[in-house]
Amino acid sequence: MAASRNADDDLYRGYDDSPLNASGGGIFQPVGMEGEMLPGTAMVGRPPGSAMKTYVAPGTAQRLGTASGLQDGARPMTSHRGAGFSSAPNKKWDPLSQHAGKSGGGLAGKTLDRKGEISAEETAKEIEEKVHQLLEESAVAACSGDQTTGLEKAIEARKKERSLCKYRDVNNIGELNNMDLTYAVDFNLAHMNHANKNYKEAIEQFTDLVRNKNYPQSGGLRVNLGNIYFEQQKFSLAIKNYRMALDQVPQTGKEVQFKIMRNIGLAFVHMGQYQDAHQTFTTVMNSVPDHQTGYNLVVCSFALGDREGMKQAFLRLLEVPPYEMEDDEDVDLLGLMGGEDDDMQNVVQNDGLREELRKRQNYITRCIVNSAQLISEKIEKAGYAAGYDWCVEQLRAAGYMRLANEVELAKASKFLGNKEFESAIAVFKEFEKKESRVRARAATNLAFLHMLEAHTDVADKYAELALKSDRYNARAFVNKGCVLAEKGDYEGAKSLFLEALAIEPYCVEANFNVGLVNLRMDDPESALISFKKLNKMLPENTEMLFQLAQCYDIMGDFHHAVEHLKMLNSLLPNDPGVLARLGAIHARVDDEAGGGGLFPQQG
């Protein structure tokens, strides 16, 4: 009874009734109480799967139309027909009914439906993308130095953006207008006009942006207006806009505030109001000190003639922390990389960050050395030598040993400029007692001074030291060439002078010495080429004119020789040597009329 009731209540009774099951089962076909196959076990001659259970959901565990090998394509009510699959023999896989399309059905025999019309919003998005593209092209052109193309792209971007706004308004989607994009387009156009020095248009556009209430962040553009007025040398208007920009900067933007104040101080300097500029720079140095502001403070103190102010400003400049970077000669890059990969060492030595740090350090060096040179003549009553000594002492106390040596070299150069050769020699000779790296810095000047003293061997030693420390020092090659010329090796001297010209084509000393060596080698034509080149660089240099006249005289071109000597006489009137040379040339060509009036003037 229980078994009959179970059979009646079996929802899957008769579900698996098929001719295959009726013909008898295999050894793996479990039989129910009445000899019936259990549902879900229709596989003939195959063991059930390891995951098979007594209860199997209909349409999942068996597929009568596939496992039974029936020829008709009908499927039971267990599920929907599989996409393009049938157990019928010799039927190919055709999910898109392409073969059916050959007879008029399927996708092959139909044309695809056209895409619906583009909506106004999609069209607006496409236009907006074009505006963004033009903005990027404008910025890229400006960064590459092509300001004209940048302005053209900016104008085109603005036209495109205005047409976009109008299109949205016409199609009743004006609420989608991008105010940030409008601001970016207008700002870029104003900036490009500024870069192209179209000051009138730039001022009008920046002013419109500043006055537009829809752009609350535009108050900072007063700085741009101030920069334009500064370039136009309208310093009062520049200061006015800078101060208005200061009011717009939040309290958290301290660095921006002091950068603007630095611009105000520079405007005061250009107006000659050094006291106001000094106060402004002092305020900046008290809060956010930097080397540029410190140098400006030194200049203002110098302009005011305040000796104590100059000293205090110089000390505050030295208190600004420098950029930390190890010295190239102290860094063992090969040790860091095992000493094997030379290419990697070159990359590390010349990477972009190291190059930027090197530029900043060079700028700091210029600020400090120029400040020392500027104030040295004023800070001490004893003279500029005492002023240089005070600066050197302060630099050493602050730990700037290399810069102290630079200032000492500047002091020696000042002595040379004032023709105080003994004092210059004394300073340069002090470097002979220092370490090799510092001594190499002064080697070029030491070689020059020993040449003046006719100490050829000592000059040769220092010239070699200078070349060893820097193979791209054109003046070191000139000194070495002078040593060889003094020893009579004109060919070797000429080759060194030419090497100097290969490094520095406009080196005056090398060009001049090449001409002199060619004259010593009886080659006036080559000497004339060198002197002509120098004459173009220094058209009123008396030494060049004399050497040109001498070359023409040796070559027998008396006409050009007299012409250059007359030019020299106009620059050095009543010079007896020039007049005597002119008279001698006229005498050689039997021009008594031309030379007769020259000799009496010698007395």
Protein Blocks (a to p, Z undefined) as FASTA:
>chain_A
ZZmmmmmmmmkgoklgcfklmnopafklccdfkopacehilbghiacdfkbcfbdcehkl
pcfklmnopabfcdcfkbccdehiafbehiacdfkommmmmnogajklpccdddddddfk
lmmmmmmmmmmmmmmmmmmmmmnopamlmmmmmmmmmmmmmmmmmmmmmnopammpcfkl
mmmmmmmmmmmmmmnopaklmmmmmmmmmmpmklmklmmmmmmmmmmmmmnopaklmmmm
mmmmmmmpcfklmmlmmmmmmmmmmmmmmnopamlmmmmmmmmmmmmgcfklmmmmmmmm
mmnopaklmmmmmmmmmmpccdddddfklpcfklmnoomammlmmmmmmgmklmmmmmmm
mmmmmmmmmmmmmmmmmmpmnbjklmmmmmmmmmmmnopamlmmmmmmmmmmmmmmnopa
klmmmmmmmmmmmcfklmmmmmmmmmmmmmmnopaklmmmmmmmmmmmomkbfklmmmmm
mmmmmnopamlmmmmmmmmmmmmmmlmklmmmmmmmmmmnopaklmmmmmmmmmmmmmmb
fklmmmmmmmmmmnopaklmmmmmmmmmmmmghiaklmmmmmmmmmmnopaklmmmmmmm
mZZ
